[in-house]
């Protein structure tokens, strides 16, 4: 079968390696930054070496803290802080929430207007017309891959859902991945982030937009995640585990940005708005049942679908067993989720009565477009029920 046309886009530069966070101030200077909005996560002290380094180069910074998953309101506040302070560059150092917030702020500060002018699904969906302010993304967790994606996910309290700002012009100018920043990550953060990253390797591999470049990255990333995630969560991340998890997360971001996702993220977006639970934990709770339902649907309704043999390859990559069956890969995922103590959706606050609303919202989510085949409402409902 001939290869379908494809596209691959990512950050202008990707820098990887232990200790490389110290290079951020020089990178900002190289981008022409004269005043920086420094976006941080819940622990701003993680960014202190970067702030001090900028100061030594004579580059002032304004700090903006992201206390939780970013919202439309927070994006407005951050954009106002950047514009009012005269910042001409943005550096985000933190987890996916800080990186998504920084990405949104850099875009909105350059383009003007309100987040709802540009948001998918709940906004007006207008296209950004100007490149973002120079943006440097430095992840301190291994999960979202936001440092190399072209979208920023924002929650809306009014709509009770999460939606994306999305544009190729939002890709960071520099993505700097320093695995040493994972050294003191809590076990629950490693677990949720690591399973988010794993889902962002698996879903693009099964996506209707799968392509050779992302396939290669997904295969490598899945093997690294499989050999290191459980050990990192249960026993702490040594240098080898930190490297594997950081690369798996980076590759997951590259894969999702170029080949799309599927039902895991189709559900995770509205669930995040409905429950306020952490995105990575939601993805983890959904992953096993999503694989199970997709496999059943493909076998019953599309036995010649090109994604079907990939389920067996997936099982081989995850289990390390050359004779693994498709079901073995799903069992491996479920066992991992249990071992790293991810709760079910019911324990995160989802009720049976909310399932129909969730299914309706998930069906409209942009991530659902990449699923190997459209799932029926009955299948989507069963998926949620198996994830409870």
Backbone torsions as a table, in degrees:
resi	resn	phi	psi	omega
1	UNK	NA	129.3	179.4
2	UNK	-67.5	151.5	179.2
3	UNK	-74.0	130.3	177.7
4	UNK	-69.7	152.3	176.1
5	UNK	-56.8	143.6	178.4
6	UNK	-146.7	167.2	179.3
7	UNK	-131.6	148.8	176.1
8	UNK	-138.7	121.8	179.9
9	UNK	-135.5	145.4	178.2
10	UNK	-155.3	-173.1	179.2
11	UNK	-56.2	151.7	-179.6
12	UNK	-57.8	-41.7	176.8
13	UNK	-133.9	140.4	172.9
14	UNK	-121.3	120.2	179.3
15	UNK	-114.4	130.2	-178.0
16	UNK	-131.8	139.6	171.9
17	UNK	150.8	151.6	178.4
18	UNK	-61.0	136.5	175.8
19	UNK	80.8	1.0	-173.3
20	UNK	-77.6	-8.3	178.4
21	UNK	-58.3	-27.3	-180.0
22	UNK	-65.6	-12.8	-179.7
23	UNK	-83.2	-9.7	-173.4
24	UNK	-57.5	-47.9	-178.5
25	UNK	-57.0	-42.8	178.2
26	UNK	-65.6	-34.8	177.4
27	UNK	-64.6	-41.2	178.4
28	UNK	-62.6	-44.5	178.4
29	UNK	-60.8	-40.0	178.2
30	UNK	-64.4	-25.7	177.3
31	UNK	-85.3	-1.1	179.6
32	UNK	86.4	11.9	-179.2
33	UNK	-68.6	130.5	179.2
34	UNK	-113.7	-21.1	174.0
35	UNK	-151.5	129.8	-167.4
36	UNK	-116.0	134.3	164.8
37	UNK	-86.1	116.7	-177.3
38	UNK	-100.0	103.4	-177.4
39	UNK	-90.6	126.6	-177.2
40	UNK	-124.3	167.0	175.5
41	UNK	-88.7	-151.2	-176.2
42	UNK	-69.0	-20.3	-179.8
43	UNK	-116.2	87.5	-175.7
44	UNK	-62.2	-20.5	-178.4
45	UNK	-64.7	-20.9	177.7
46	UNK	-62.0	-27.2	-177.3
47	UNK	-93.4	-0.4	-175.5
48	UNK	-59.2	-42.6	177.2
49	UNK	-60.3	-34.6	177.8
50	UNK	-68.6	-44.6	179.2
51	UNK	-60.2	-44.6	-179.7
52	UNK	-64.8	-38.2	178.1
53	UNK	-65.3	-40.1	175.6
54	UNK	-61.8	-43.0	-179.5
55	UNK	-61.5	-40.1	179.0
56	UNK	-62.4	-27.6	178.3
57	UNK	-89.7	3.9	-180.0
58	UNK	77.8	24.3	179.6
59	UNK	-109.6	107.0	180.0
60	UNK	-70.7	156.4	178.8
61	UNK	-136.2	154.1	175.6
62	UNK	-119.8	124.4	-176.7
63	UNK	-85.7	141.4	175.3
64	UNK	-137.8	117.2	-174.2
65	UNK	-94.5	137.6	176.9
66	UNK	-110.8	101.7	-171.5
67	UNK	-78.2	-13.4	-179.1
68	UNK	-160.4	-163.7	179.2
69	UNK	-64.5	137.2	-169.5
70	UNK	-69.0	147.4	179.8
71	UNK	-122.7	170.5	175.3
72	UNK	-58.4	-43.3	-178.2
73	UNK	-63.8	-42.1	179.8
74	UNK	-65.0	-38.5	177.5
75	UNK	-62.0	-38.5	177.0
76	UNK	-63.0	-45.1	-179.2
77	UNK	-62.7	-44.3	-179.3
78	UNK	-66.2	-39.1	178.2
79	UNK	-64.3	-42.3	177.6
80	UNK	-62.9	-39.6	178.6
81	UNK	-62.8	-41.7	-179.9
82	UNK	-66.7	-47.0	-177.1
83	UNK	-68.5	-47.1	-177.5
84	UNK	-64.3	-28.6	-178.9
85	UNK	-90.4	-5.3	179.9
86	UNK	73.3	29.0	179.1
87	UNK	-73.5	137.9	179.1
88	UNK	-116.9	10.2	175.5
89	UNK	-155.1	156.3	-179.8
90	UNK	-130.1	132.3	171.9
91	UNK	-120.5	126.3	175.7
92	UNK	-115.0	127.2	177.5
93	UNK	-131.0	115.6	-176.3
94	UNK	161.9	-159.7	176.9
95	UNK	-79.5	-169.4	-177.7
96	UNK	-59.7	-32.0	179.6
97	UNK	-64.7	-45.1	178.8
98	UNK	-65.2	-41.1	-178.9
99	UNK	-67.2	-42.7	177.8
100	UNK	-64.4	-41.2	178.0
101	UNK	-61.7	-46.3	179.2
102	UNK	-60.8	-40.4	-179.9
103	UNK	-63.8	-43.4	179.0
104	UNK	-65.4	-43.4	-179.0
105	UNK	-63.3	-44.0	179.5
106	UNK	-60.5	-37.8	179.2
107	UNK	-71.8	-45.7	-176.3
108	UNK	-70.4	-35.6	178.7
109	UNK	-64.3	-31.8	180.0
110	UNK	-83.1	-31.0	-172.7
111	UNK	-99.6	-19.8	-175.8
112	UNK	74.0	176.0	179.7
113	UNK	85.8	-173.0	-176.0
114	UNK	-106.7	151.8	177.1
115	UNK	-52.4	-36.7	-178.3
116	UNK	-67.9	-16.5	173.4
117	UNK	-64.1	-30.0	-170.1
118	UNK	-115.2	-16.4	-174.8
119	UNK	-64.8	141.5	172.1
120	UNK	-73.1	162.2	170.9
121	UNK	65.0	-59.9	-175.0
122	UNK	-102.0	-8.8	-178.8
123	UNK	-111.1	-163.7	-177.6
124	UNK	-87.3	-10.3	173.1
125	UNK	65.2	24.5	178.1
126	UNK	-67.7	151.3	179.0
127	UNK	-81.3	140.2	170.0
128	UNK	-67.5	141.0	-176.3
129	UNK	-111.8	-12.7	-178.4
130	UNK	-124.7	145.4	175.7
131	UNK	-60.6	147.9	176.3
132	UNK	-61.8	161.1	167.4
133	UNK	-56.9	149.2	176.0
134	UNK	-49.3	126.8	-171.5
135	UNK	-129.6	127.6	176.8
136	UNK	-114.2	125.5	-177.0
137	UNK	-111.5	126.4	-177.9
138	UNK	-128.5	98.2	-179.2
139	UNK	-74.8	139.6	174.5
140	UNK	-110.6	2.1	173.2
141	UNK	-127.0	169.5	178.9
142	UNK	-121.1	93.3	-177.1
143	UNK	-159.7	-66.2	-167.7
144	UNK	-77.0	-28.7	-172.8
145	UNK	68.0	17.1	-175.2
146	UNK	-61.0	-19.3	-178.7
147	UNK	-66.6	-14.3	-178.6
148	UNK	-129.2	19.0	179.3
149	UNK	-107.2	162.4	-175.3
150	UNK	-102.4	19.8	-179.5
151	UNK	-138.4	161.9	174.9
152	UNK	-132.2	126.4	-177.4
153	UNK	-91.4	125.4	179.5
154	UNK	-123.1	137.1	176.0
155	UNK	-87.8	150.4	175.5
156	UNK	-125.5	118.0	178.9
157	UNK	-65.4	-37.4	-178.1
158	UNK	-65.1	-45.0	-177.0
159	UNK	-84.7	-15.7	-178.1
160	UNK	63.0	37.9	-177.1
161	UNK	-153.8	164.7	172.8
162	UNK	-110.2	145.8	179.4
163	UNK	-144.8	166.2	-173.3
164	UNK	-109.0	140.6	155.2
165	UNK	-84.4	132.4	-173.2
166	UNK	-144.6	128.5	176.2
167	UNK	-169.8	143.1	173.0
168	UNK	-57.8	-25.5	-179.6
169	UNK	-74.4	-4.8	177.3
170	UNK	-91.9	-5.4	178.8
171	UNK	-60.0	132.7	-180.0
172	UNK	-58.5	148.4	174.2
173	UNK	-71.6	-34.6	177.3
174	UNK	-139.4	130.1	168.8
175	UNK	-110.8	117.0	-178.6
176	UNK	-114.1	115.3	-176.2
177	UNK	-111.9	110.4	-179.6
178	UNK	-112.7	104.3	-176.0
179	UNK	-62.4	-20.8	178.5
180	UNK	-64.2	-20.6	179.1
181	UNK	-69.1	-11.0	178.0
182	UNK	-88.0	-3.1	-168.3
183	UNK	-57.3	-40.4	-175.1
184	UNK	-107.7	18.7	180.0
185	UNK	-65.8	134.1	178.4
186	UNK	-63.5	154.4	-177.5
187	UNK	-59.0	-40.1	-178.2
188	UNK	-68.2	-32.3	177.0
189	UNK	-69.8	-42.0	176.9
190	UNK	-62.1	-40.5	-177.8
191	UNK	-65.8	-53.4	-177.8
192	UNK	-65.2	-44.7	179.6
193	UNK	-65.1	-42.1	-178.9
194	UNK	-64.7	-36.6	178.4
195	UNK	-77.0	-29.2	170.8
196	UNK	-61.8	-47.8	179.0
197	UNK	-60.5	-42.8	179.8
198	UNK	-62.1	-41.2	178.5
199	UNK	-65.5	-29.8	179.5
200	UNK	-81.5	-5.4	168.3
201	UNK	-95.2	-40.2	-177.4
202	UNK	-72.1	-47.5	-174.8
203	UNK	-63.3	-44.5	175.8
204	UNK	-63.7	-31.0	179.0
205	UNK	-66.2	-30.5	178.9
206	UNK	-98.3	-5.1	-173.3
207	UNK	-65.2	154.0	173.7
208	UNK	-67.5	-12.4	178.4
209	UNK	-105.7	16.5	178.5
210	UNK	-56.5	142.8	-177.3
211	UNK	-148.9	162.6	-170.1
212	UNK	-57.0	-39.5	-178.3
213	UNK	-65.7	-47.6	-179.3
214	UNK	-72.1	-30.9	175.9
215	UNK	-58.1	-44.5	-179.0
216	UNK	-63.5	-43.1	178.5
217	UNK	-66.0	-40.8	-179.4
218	UNK	-63.5	-43.6	-179.9
219	UNK	-60.6	-46.9	179.7
220	UNK	-64.4	-44.8	-178.2
221	UNK	-64.1	-40.7	-179.8
222	UNK	-63.7	-41.3	179.4
223	UNK	-64.7	-40.0	178.2
224	UNK	-65.7	-43.1	178.8
225	UNK	-63.4	-43.6	-176.3
226	UNK	-62.0	-36.2	-175.9
227	UNK	-87.0	-13.7	-171.6
228	UNK	-123.8	-22.0	-171.1
229	UNK	-66.8	-50.4	-179.0
230	UNK	-58.8	-45.7	-179.6
231	UNK	-62.1	-42.4	-178.8
232	UNK	-63.4	-41.5	-177.7
233	UNK	-71.1	-44.6	-172.4
234	UNK	-83.8	-26.2	-174.8
235	UNK	-126.8	0.6	-178.5
236	UNK	93.2	144.8	-175.1
237	UNK	-87.1	108.8	171.3
238	UNK	-76.6	179.8	-177.9
239	UNK	-56.0	-41.6	-179.1
240	UNK	-66.6	-41.7	179.4
241	UNK	-68.1	-39.8	178.1
242	UNK	-60.4	-43.2	179.2
243	UNK	-63.0	-46.1	-178.8
244	UNK	-61.5	-45.6	-177.5
245	UNK	-68.1	-38.7	178.8
246	UNK	-64.9	-41.1	179.2
247	UNK	-69.5	-40.8	177.7
248	UNK	-59.6	-41.4	179.0
249	UNK	-66.4	-46.2	178.0
250	UNK	-58.3	-47.6	-178.6
251	UNK	-66.9	-35.0	175.7
252	UNK	-61.4	-41.5	176.7
253	UNK	-62.4	-42.6	178.0
254	UNK	-62.7	-39.9	-179.2
255	UNK	-67.5	-48.9	-176.9
256	UNK	-66.1	-34.6	-178.1
257	UNK	-67.6	-23.1	-173.7
258	UNK	-116.4	-16.7	179.7
259	UNK	-127.3	2.4	176.5
260	UNK	78.1	-176.8	-174.7
261	UNK	-125.1	-135.5	-177.8
262	UNK	-171.8	-151.9	-170.9
263	UNK	-67.9	-29.3	177.3
264	UNK	-55.2	-52.9	-178.3
265	UNK	-78.3	-24.0	173.1
266	UNK	-61.1	-36.8	175.9
267	UNK	-83.2	-36.6	-174.4
268	UNK	-62.8	-34.1	-178.8
269	UNK	-63.0	-54.9	178.2
270	UNK	-68.1	-33.3	178.9
271	UNK	-62.4	-38.2	178.2
272	UNK	-60.6	-39.1	177.4
273	UNK	-71.8	-33.8	-176.8
274	UNK	-79.2	-36.7	-172.1
275	UNK	-108.5	-24.6	-174.8
276	UNK	73.4	12.6	179.5
277	UNK	-78.2	160.1	-179.0
278	UNK	-64.4	137.3	-175.8
279	UNK	-58.0	-46.7	-177.0
280	UNK	-62.1	-39.5	178.8
281	UNK	-65.6	-38.2	177.3
282	UNK	-63.1	-46.0	178.9
283	UNK	-60.0	-42.1	-179.8
284	UNK	-61.8	-43.0	-178.8
285	UNK	-65.7	-28.0	-175.2
286	UNK	-91.8	-19.8	-165.9
287	UNK	-62.6	-48.5	-176.4
288	UNK	-61.6	-49.3	-178.8
289	UNK	-65.8	-34.4	178.6
290	UNK	-64.3	-44.8	176.4
291	UNK	-60.8	-43.1	-178.1
292	UNK	-62.0	-48.0	-178.5
293	UNK	-67.7	-39.3	178.2
294	UNK	-64.2	-42.1	179.0
295	UNK	-61.9	-45.2	178.7
296	UNK	-61.9	-43.2	-177.7
297	UNK	-66.6	-41.3	179.2
298	UNK	-64.6	-44.0	-179.1
299	UNK	-64.4	-36.3	-176.0
300	UNK	-86.2	-31.5	-172.6
301	UNK	-117.6	-16.4	-177.9
302	UNK	-147.3	63.8	-173.2
303	UNK	-64.7	-15.1	178.6
304	UNK	-101.6	10.3	-176.6
305	UNK	-66.0	137.3	-178.1
306	UNK	-64.8	-18.4	178.9
307	UNK	-75.6	-21.6	-172.7
308	UNK	-62.3	-48.9	177.9
309	UNK	-65.4	-18.2	178.9
310	UNK	-69.3	-23.5	177.9
311	UNK	-64.9	-36.5	177.5
312	UNK	-72.0	-40.3	176.8
313	UNK	-61.3	-40.0	176.9
314	UNK	-57.0	-44.4	180.0
315	UNK	-63.1	-40.1	178.4
316	UNK	-63.8	-44.1	-179.0
317	UNK	-63.8	-40.4	-176.2
318	UNK	-78.1	-42.7	-176.1
319	UNK	-85.3	-22.7	-175.0
320	UNK	76.0	10.9	-179.1
321	UNK	-106.8	121.5	-175.0
322	UNK	-66.7	-21.4	-179.2
323	UNK	-101.0	14.4	-177.7
324	UNK	-63.9	141.5	174.9
325	UNK	-93.9	165.0	179.7
326	UNK	-54.2	-42.4	-178.7
327	UNK	-63.1	-30.5	-179.6
328	UNK	-65.6	-35.1	178.0
329	UNK	-66.7	-39.1	179.0
330	UNK	-67.5	-42.2	176.8
331	UNK	-61.0	-41.2	178.6
332	UNK	-59.7	-44.5	179.4
333	UNK	-62.0	-46.8	-179.1
334	UNK	-62.7	-39.9	178.7
335	UNK	-64.5	-40.7	178.7
336	UNK	-63.5	-46.2	179.6
337	UNK	-57.8	-42.6	178.6
338	UNK	-66.8	-43.2	-175.6
339	UNK	-63.4	-34.5	-178.0
340	UNK	-95.7	13.3	167.3
341	UNK	65.4	46.5	172.4
342	UNK	-85.4	131.0	-179.9
343	UNK	-78.8	160.4	173.0
344	UNK	-79.4	170.2	-176.7
345	UNK	-63.8	-32.0	179.7
346	UNK	-63.4	-42.4	179.3
347	UNK	-68.7	-19.0	176.1
348	UNK	-87.3	-3.6	174.3
349	UNK	115.8	-0.1	179.9
350	UNK	-78.5	133.6	177.9
351	UNK	-105.3	158.9	178.5
352	UNK	-60.0	-37.1	-176.9
353	UNK	-69.3	-19.2	-179.4
354	UNK	-87.8	-7.0	-175.3
355	UNK	-62.9	-44.6	179.2
356	UNK	-58.7	-42.1	177.1
357	UNK	-61.9	-42.1	179.4
358	UNK	-61.6	-44.3	-179.9
359	UNK	-61.2	-42.2	178.6
360	UNK	-61.5	-44.8	-179.7
361	UNK	-68.2	-40.5	-178.4
362	UNK	-64.7	-38.9	-179.3
363	UNK	-59.1	-29.6	-178.8
364	UNK	-88.3	-7.4	-175.9
365	UNK	-69.1	142.0	-177.3
366	UNK	-63.8	-33.2	-178.7
367	UNK	-62.3	-27.1	-177.1
368	UNK	-63.0	-21.7	-177.0
369	UNK	-65.4	-23.5	-178.6
370	UNK	-88.3	-8.2	-177.4
371	UNK	-56.7	146.0	-175.2
372	UNK	-51.7	-35.9	173.3
373	UNK	-153.5	155.2	179.3
374	UNK	-64.1	132.9	177.6
375	UNK	-94.2	144.1	178.0
376	UNK	-73.5	165.1	176.8
377	UNK	-59.8	-37.1	178.6
378	UNK	-64.3	-40.5	178.5
379	UNK	-68.0	-42.0	178.4
380	UNK	-63.2	-40.2	178.4
381	UNK	-65.2	-41.9	178.8
382	UNK	-64.0	-37.4	177.7
383	UNK	-58.3	-47.5	179.7
384	UNK	-64.6	-44.1	-177.6
385	UNK	-62.0	-36.7	178.7
386	UNK	-74.4	-15.4	179.6
387	UNK	-96.5	0.7	-175.3
388	UNK	-73.3	NA	NA
